[in-house]
């Protein structure tokens, strides 16, 4: 399973939202789905480079 989620900055603060980390914790704690690795991926060489993909494994 691949989940494509990009970072979002908090309004009025120079900090990112923690929605990606919260999702990863819920996936593992509630569903037993583990993070395999984070992938760096960008389609456009002129766009900002940041991690937007998380790869997870689903237990059999």
C-alpha positions in Angstrom: 0.0 0.0 0.0 1.3 3.5 -0.8 -0.2 6.6 0.8 0.5 9.9 -0.9 0.4 12.7 1.7 2.2 16.0 1.5 3.2 18.2 4.4 1.0 21.1 5.4 2.1 24.2 7.4 0.3 25.5 10.4 -1.5 28.8 9.7 0.5 31.7 11.1 3.3 29.5 12.4 6.6 28.4 10.8 5.8 24.7 11.6 4.3 21.7 9.9 1.1 20.0 10.9 1.6 16.5 12.4 -1.2 14.8 10.5 1.2 12.4 8.7 2.8 11.2 12.0 -0.6 10.9 13.7 -1.8 8.7 10.7 1.3 6.5 10.9 0.8 5.9 14.7 -2.9 5.1 14.2 -2.2 2.7 11.3 0.3 0.8 13.5 -1.6 0.9 16.8 -5.1 0.2 15.5 -4.5 -1.8 12.3 -1.1 -3.4 12.8 0.2 -1.7 9.6 3.9 -0.9 9.9 5.9 1.8 8.1 8.4 0.2 5.8 10.1 3.4 4.6 9.5 7.0 3.6 10.2 7.8 0.0 11.2 11.1 -1.5 9.3 11.7 -4.7 8.7 14.8 -6.8 7.3 14.9 -10.4 8.6 18.3 -11.3 12.3 19.4 -11.0 11.1 23.0 -10.4 8.8 22.0 -7.4 9.9 22.0 -3.8 11.6 18.7 -2.7 9.9 17.2 0.3 8.9 13.7 1.4 5.3 12.9 0.2 5.1 9.2 0.1 5.0 6.6 2.9 5.2 2.9 2.2 3.6 0.6 4.7 3.3 -3.2 5.0 0.1 -4.9 5.7 0.3 -8.0 8.0 -0.9 -11.3 6.4 
